[in-house]
């Protein structure tokens, strides 16, 4: 991958595909995870996304498994300064919510698991409306001032709370969000497009969308009548029940065939071309899945192709919840 992009107003430069770490310690064991991380960096990638809650939903896991795997890899490879590590606070079973005390305690736990003394990009994972934005931003600012966090960001946040956070940071001269991680892809556009994206654009924030391939649906391997052996099959399969899903799949097939590209690459290229988007996030359980993802750096869709894909998504029924 080439052409690093800057995360909003920060000085952090990232590759055009962020590697999702949600599968590490879940569907990919440590050896598989190391192999994927090695292949990703060998392809020029430098941006790894995780969260303290990954993968607390797995029976027997406590949360933090993904961070631990990444931490072991960073230590084994001795490449901490080459990697932009993003993680999140607020959803770990032991550190729920975004009170100032919780955020700071969660950060310390993440730093320990990651085996590092700083986090490059620290997100609030889910908003906590019970906590004033002033308290959240103040806690994040303290982490920045202490050198434990380079830049701060938000995920799953409303436009109203985002603007209130930015206004407070500006008014008080505190650390300010530089990036936003929304759920955003060709079959799930409503959450981000509109007021939230407008707010991010006005503030110069970088969007780093998660679920960029809609739980794998936009990889093209999910088809009517096809059974896929995957932990995410139920989540991806639901898109086959919507006209939008089938319409988007047909448009992706057409563009992919014309360009000699993988369906997943085309889906990511559409997302990468959208306003504010700096680096979509996609995960790979195996090394074999990775080339279709990293190829997004080399695929620039034409205006006509982008319009065709957008229209396929626009003209069908909304995607399932």
C-alpha positions, 0 to 999 in steps of 0.5 A, spaced: 500 500 500 502 507 498 499 514 499 499 515 507 493 519 509 493 524 515 487 523 520 484 529 520 487 535 523 492 530 527 499 529 525 498 521 524 499 518 517 495 512 516 495 507 510 488 507 506 486 500 509 485 499 517 486 492 519 480 490 524 483 486 530 476 484 532 477 477 529 484 476 533 483 472 539 476 470 536 476 466 530 483 467 529 488 464 534 495 468 536 499 464 530 493 466 525 493 473 527 501 474 527 500 471 520 495 476 518 499 482 521 505 480 518 502 480 511 498 486 512 505 490 514 508 486 508 503 489 504 505 496 506 499 497 512 501 501 518 494 502 521 491 496 526 484 497 529 482 494 536 478 495 542 478 493 549 471 489 549 474 484 543 472 479 544 468 479 550 462 476 547 466 469 546 464 464 552 470 464 556 473 470 554 473 476 558 475 482 553 482 484 551 484 478 548 485 482 541 489 487 544 493 482 548 495 478 541 496 485 538 501 487 544 505 480 543 506 481 536 508 488 537 513 486 542 515 480 538 516 484 531 519 490 535 515 495 530 511 499 535 514 505 532 512 503 525 504 501 527 499 506 528 495 502 534 487 504 535 483 502 540 477 504 544 474 504 551 467 504 554 465 497 552 469 492 556 465 488 561 470 491 567 470 498 564 463 500 562 461 507 560 465 513 559 465 516 566 472 520 567 475 515 572 472 509 567 476 512 561 482 513 565 482 506 568 480 503 561 486 506 558 491 503 563 488 496 562 489 497 554 496 500 555 498 494 559 495 489 554 498 492 548 505 492 552 506 499 550 506 506 553 502 510 548 496 509 544 496 512 537 488 513 537 483 512 542 476 512 541 470 512 545 467 506 543 459 507 544 456 514 547 454 514 554 449 519 554 449 519 562 456 522 562 456 530 560 461 531 554 465 535 558 467 530 563 469 525 557 473 530 553 476 532 560 478 525 561 481 524 554 485 530 554 488 528 561 491 522 557 493 526 552 497 531 556 500 525 560 503 522 553 499 516 554 494 517 548 496 521 541 490 523 539 482 522 540 476 520 536 469 517 537 465 511 535 457 510 535 456 518 536 450 522 534 451 529 531 449 533 536 454 529 542 459 530 537 458 537 536 458 539 543 464 535 544 468 539 539 465 545 541 467 544 549 474 542 546 475 548 542 472 553 548 477 550 553 483 549 549 483 541 550 484 535 546 479 535 540 477 529 536 480 528 530 477 522 527 470 518 527 468 511 526 461 510 524 458 504 521 458 505 514 458 501 508 454 500 501 448 497 504 448 501 511 449 508 509 443 511 513 447 512 520 453 516 517 450 520 511 447 526 513 447 530 519 453 526 522 457 526 516 456 534 515 458 535 522 465 531 521 466 534 514 465 541 517 470 539 523 475 536 518 474 529 522 477 523 518 472 518 518 474 510 519 468 506 517 467 500 521 463 494 518 466 496 511 464 489 508 457 489 512 460 482 516 463 479 510 457 480 505 460 485 501 466 480 500 461 477 495 461 470 498 454 470 500 449 468 495 442 466 495 442 458 496 450 458 498 452 456 505 458 459 508 462 457 514 463 463 518 462 466 525 459 472 521 454 468 517 448 470 520 449 477 520 452 477 513 446 473 510 441 477 512 442 482 507 440 477 502 433 478 504 433 485 502 432 488 495 438 493 496 443 487 498 441 483 492 442 490 487 448 492 490 451 485 489 449 485 482 452 492 481 459 490 485 459 483 480 459 488 474 464 493 476 469 487 479 468 483 472 470 489 468 476 491 472 478 484 474 478 486 481 475 482 487 468 484 489 471 486 496 476 490 493 470 494 489 466 495 495 472 498 499 474 502 493 467 505 493 467 507 501 474 510 500 472 514 495 466 517 499 467 524 503 471 524 509 473 517 509 480 516 510 481 509 511 475 503 511 476 498 516 476 490 514 478 484 518 481 478 515 482 471 519 487 468 514 492 471 510 489 468 503 483 473 505 488 479 505 490 481 498 483 483 496 483 488 502 489 491 501 488 492 493 483 498 495 490 502 495 490 501 488 483 501 485 480 508 483 473 507 481 471 512 475 465 517 477 461 512 473 462 506 477 461 510 483 455 513 481 452 506 479 454 503 485 451 508 489 444 508 485 444 500 486 444 502 494 439 508 493 434 505 489 432 499 493 429 498 500 433 499 506 438 494 509 435 490 515 437 493 522 
